[in-house]
């Protein structure tokens, strides 16, 4: 038998369609129900479904009154506040194309994005980095005032038309603008049973920031689609305070990146969470140590999901189908997933590249202005992820690592080429190589190794990197070496950097 999971795609999406209309489709029936609670240590800011929908459609009206038209791209430079999802859905509701971005990006990184996406406007919060530009700026106070405007009408249309753009690190070192259709939200229904076990009575708490795509999808859009309640900790909440909030606000599902679980858990710790059914994890591989500590602390399981910016999550464990030991889980019902070799799906149990069928409704439209890069991601009818895996007879898939040098920094995929290109601009560096290294159990950090006339102070390199790269892309250590490891063709061997780290770490 071959490594292929194919039990048909999910039900056809409606036509005409609008992503925001789908997300808020249950708002009227749940008008007085809490759609969102932003959890502070001593109080919570609550939003009913009626208030949320009114704010979204009022914002849509305001954006149109500002001169924007359906199809215009809108760059989002907003912080970790409720204004982020309101503006995001408000733009999509009226046919605009939002581009959500991380507040950690530097002005040079944002300038590069502006050149690529040519936005018609930038939505900006105070203190969020943005370069000098001729693009129209809509400041956050003006956005907030739009909430009280009359409701806009949904811009209904082809479910395959462009809805939003998100950025991901490309293997070429150039961040790619990933274009997604309105239909992408329709595909997320496969996660409700295939990963979350989500019900309309749930209170799902996501530990991430509003402006992270993992939070935006799992923490907000999906609970709202089904009519559940989303709980988001306020920005000042620390990981050690999360168990108290989970108990106080009767969270039934908790979602976070593995790093948050690691910071919450201490050996022998027990949390009294009587309402919690289980946890969810995504963004990077969850270690068995964290999984076991969580079960000991809460008596519940963590269900892990695998995905990427180009297709969100499509392989997962779930309450109905838990992952077997050390596996990612199985393809969600309605997906077509294969483990590919050079000639197609490999035999069960053999290693190959994890791939998803091009007809999946959650798959990207392509990379903006990069048709060749888009084409390179497909092998016939399959989108190839670049991750290696093996499938067993129950369709459980084991993760076997990357087939390239992509790094994972706190749930963000980062290309070493992008970081190296930035650091190589320093006049004291002849050549640089970076990789992520497990410095202690369940903690991986980006480390940089460089050649040059003499060692440079780490604080000097930190300052240089801070002007070029978002915080999550910056190395956490710098090591001056006489030469970088290379192969016969002169290519840097990044996997050979770990032994160098081990040899130098005691001297750093």
PyMOL commands that set and color helices and strands:
alter all, ss='L'
color gray80, all
select helices_A, chain A and resi 19-23+49-65+83-93+107-117+140-146+184-187+189-196+213-226+239-248+258-264+288-298+371-376+416-423+458-466+471-473+494-507
alter helices_A, ss='H'
color red, helices_A
select strands_A, chain A and resi 4-6+34-39+44-48+73-77+97-100+121-124+136-139+162-168+176-181+203-206+229-233+253-256+278-281+301-308+312-316+329-331+336-341+344-345+352-357+366-367+378-379+382-391+396-402+407-409+412-414+431-440+443-451+477-480
alter strands_A, ss='S'
color yellow, strands_A
deselect
rebuild
show_as cartoon
